[in-house]
């Protein structure tokens, strides 16, 4: 099967965009972190990691920073999806406010830590897979300078649940 030259170039360009383009919006503010003084101390630091879902094929980056002695942090999740799908979509007629971007940044809304068990919630966001609002809860366990766990995302329109795994590592001081 042969593909038209324009389709191949468009797909190649979309793949390049996936690595370098991202819709960035202003942050909503600090993330409340709930836990005992000892638990907060164990979580202090700058954390970076990744998440992925075998179910949806989605992946992305996790960033979180809690200063020592603080009970608020800054955190976000960068959601990446394939802009190659736009080659076949009807984005020309779609509402410009709803057009998909190669990735989007979602704020972490709240984090709780208790005996090294972490649970958090992302701010509600627009899910490009269903063109609907979704909500995500993540859980993990802190071991030394590494956190690993699972997340569950639920769509508002049809209650479809997508789950996956995530991790974050603390940067050296």
N, C-alpha and C positions, 0 to 999 in steps of 0.2 A: 504494500500500500504506500502511495506517495502522498506527502502533505504539501500544500502550497507553500512556497517560500515565505510569504508573509506570516503564515501561521507559525512556522518554525521560528522565525525571528521574534514574533510576539511572545511566544512561549519562552524563548531564551531571555528576552528582556524582563519578563515577569519573574523568572527565576533569579535574575540579578537583583531585582527590586526586593525580593523576599529577604535578602541578606542586608540591605542597606536602607530601606525605607520604613518609617514607622510614624503613625499618627500620634503625636504627643500633645497632651492637654495639661492644663495647670492642675497641680495636686489640690486635693480638698483640705489637706491639713494633717496634723499629727495623728498617729494611730494610738488609741488608748491600749495600754498593756496592763493586764490584771494578773496579780500573783503576789506571793509573799516577797519580802525583801530579798531573801536568799534565792528564790526562783528568778526574780528579775535580774539579780546579779549574774546568775548562771547564763542568762540569755543576752547579756550586754555584749555589744560588739557589732561589727559590720558583717552581714551575711549575704552571700550570693549563691545561687543555685539554678536548678532547672526543674521543669515539670513536663510530663508527657502523658498522653492517653492513647493506649493501643486501640480503644474503641473508636475515637474520633480522628485519630492521626494528628491531633493538635499537639503543639509543644510550645515552650516559651521559657522565659527567664524570671527568676524570683530575686528580689532585692529587698533587704530589710536592715535597718540600723537602729539600735537602742544604745543610748549613752549610759555609761555607768551611773547609777544613782537615780536615773529617770524612770518615770512611769508612762511616758509617751515616746513613740518611735516614729520613724518614717519607713513606709514599705509600699511596694508595688509589684504587680505581676505584669509582665509584658506578654500578651497573647499574640502568637504568630499563626497565620494560616496562609494557604497557598493563593497568591494572586493569579496563578495560572488559570484558576477557575473562572476568572473574569473574562478570559478570552471567549468563553462560550456563554457568558451571561448577557443580560439585557440591561447593563448599567447605564446606557445612553438615555433610557426613558425613566430610570429610577429617580426618586426624589434625591437631590444632591445631598441632603442632610443624612440620608440613610445609606449612601454609597459605602461600600466596604473599602477598607484600607488594608495593606498587607499585614499590619499588626496594630494593636491598640494597647494602651497602658491602663491597667485597672488598679485602683487603690485598695490596699488592705484596710478594712474598716475597723477591726478589733482583733486583738490577740490575747489569749489567756494561757497562762502556764501554771501548772500545778504538779509538783514532784516530777519535773522534767517531761511531763506530757503537755503538748502544745495543741491548742485548738484555736482556729481563727476563722474569720468571715471576710470575704471580699465584698467591696461595694457592689451593688447590683450593676450589671453591664449589659450591653447589647451583644447578643451571640450571633455572629455572622452565619453560622450553619443553619439556623432556623429563622433568621431575621426577627428575633424576639428577645425579650429581656430574660436574663438568667441570673442565678444566684449560686455562689460556690462556698462550701465549707471545707476547710482543710484541717487535718490532724497529723501529728507527728510526735516523734520522741527525740529528745536531746540527749546525745551521748558525746561527751567531751566537746569537740569543735565541729560536730556534724549533727544535722537534724534530717530525718527521713520519715516519710509518711505517705498518706493517701489524700486525695481530694474527691469530692462529689459535687457535681454541678447539676442543677435542676432548672429546666426551662419553665417559664411562667405559663406559656400557652398550652402545652401538652403534657407537662410533668415528666418528660423524658429525662432520664438520669444518665449522666456520663461520668465515669470515674477514671482515675488515673493515679500516678505516683509522682512524688516530688522529693527533692532534697535541697539542702542549703549547707554550705560550709562557712565557718567563721574565718574571716581574714586574719592573718597574723597581726599582732599588735605592733 
